[in-house]
């Protein structure tokens, strides 16, 4: 294979995953902001959890650890699908909590501490759809890569 075709193949490979990387980057930024906010405002998180549970310290740290694991999963391409799924589960958990306890505070950290209830629903739906789009892109790219790998072997021969 000459250099021109090799460069085009590399550029094509990068192009296929570019949109997935952008989605992951947006979700990583959102998750990192939420994680940092939860850690720096730990006393506020514990105060909010006082409406939901007795053991606020343990639950607060469990939430922080789950957020950190989700962020880590999203950061590495090989575990990104699990990170997208974990992120959707966190968003669904926030939504269920808002439905189940409508009159309690819902300041889960990050941007949630600064927006209204309708805006929280918009954020939950939007980030869940973006994350679901990331999962679909990963599935499409994975199946497309397997199809193309057979083609690549015939090109090299």
Secondary structure, 3 states (H helix, E strand, C coil): CCHHHHHHHHHHHHHHHHHHHHHHHHHHHHHHHHHHHHHHCHHHHHHHHCCCCCCHHHHHHHHHHHHHHHHHHHHCHHHHHHHHHHHHHHHHHHHHHHHHCCCCCCCCCHHHHHCCHHHHHHHHHHHHHHHHHHHHHHHHHHHHHHHHHHHHHHHHC
